[in-house]
Amino acid sequence: MVDAEYVRTQLLVTRPDRFASIVDALRESADELGWDVVPESLGGRPVDPTEVERETRVRGGVHPVRPHVVRLVARDDHSGALVDAARLLRRARGRHEDLVGVELDRIATPDA
């Protein structure tokens, strides 16, 4: 059996065609928690969500880097607050029922 745990510090976004609106929705909820969201490629390179959407449209709905990552960072004034991707995702989905294409990043670990 394989067990899975989620990565508390990031979310995966599988809809590059809606990346900017997804990041905006996550940013709105993260802001209330004292966190920042940092959109990145899978390799950790910062990306512009609007540019990701533009590239996706140019390529007919396909983006060369898929999925993308949204990293969560506590702001300096909230440095004691632990970020939690599941908490942010619940909050954002509660406000934006159409928030699709966002999921927890999971790490599979073999059972001992």
N, C-alpha and C positions, 0 to 999 in steps of 0.2 A: 504494500500500500504506500501511497505517497500522500503526504500531508502538505498543506499550503498555508502560508501566512502572508498577510498583506504588508506592503511597504508603507509605513506610516507617513513618509515624507514626500510621496508623489502619487499622481494619478496618471493613467493612460488615457489618451484621447484617440479614438479610432475613426473619427469623422473629420478628416482634414478639410472637407468642403464646408464645415461649420465651425472651424477652429476658433475664429475670432469671437463669435457669439458665445461659444462654450467658455472660453477664457474670461470673457466679460462676466458671465453668470458666476463662475467660480470666484473671480476677483471680488465681486460684490459681497458674497458670503464670507470670503476670507478676510476682507477688510473689517468686518464686524468682529472677527475673532482676533484681530491684531496680527494677521499673517499676510504675507505677500505671496503671489503666485508668479512663477518664472516659467514661461513657455520655452521648451527645449526640444531639440531633436533627440532621438534615441541615444546618440553619442554624447549628449550633454552640451551641445552647442546651442546658445540662445537663438531663438527664432522670433520673427515678427508674425503673429497670428494672421494678420491681414495678408501678408505676403504668401503665407502657406495656402490660404484660400485662393489667392490669385493664381499661384502655380498649379493648384489642383484643377481650377477651371481651364487653364491653358492646356493641360494634359488630358482633358476630357473626363475629369472626375477621379483621376488616379494621381497620387502623390508619391514621389520616389522614396520618401521616408514615412513609413506608416507602421505603427502608430507614433504619435508624438507624446511627449511627457510634459506634465505640468508639475513642477517641483514646488513644494511648500516651504516657506521660510518664515520664522517668527521675526517680527520687526524688533529693532533694538529696544524699544520701549516695552516690549512684551517678550523679552528674551527668556524669561522663566516659563513661558507658556509652551508646552509641548504641542507641536503640530500633529494632527491626526487626519489622514486622508479620508477615513471612513466618516468621521464627524463632519468634515467639510462637504463631502458628497451628499450625505443625508440632508444637510441644511440647504444646499443648492437645489437639490431635487424637490425639496418641500416648497420652494419658491418658483421653480421653473419645471413644471410637469413635463415639458417637451425636451428636457435635457437628456438626450440620447447620445451614445457614442463616447461615454465617459465611464471608466471602470477602475476598480482598485487594481494596482499592480501587485501581482502575487508571486511569491517565491516558493517553488516546490521543494520540499525537503523529504528525503526518504525516511520511512519509519525505522526506528532503531531495532 
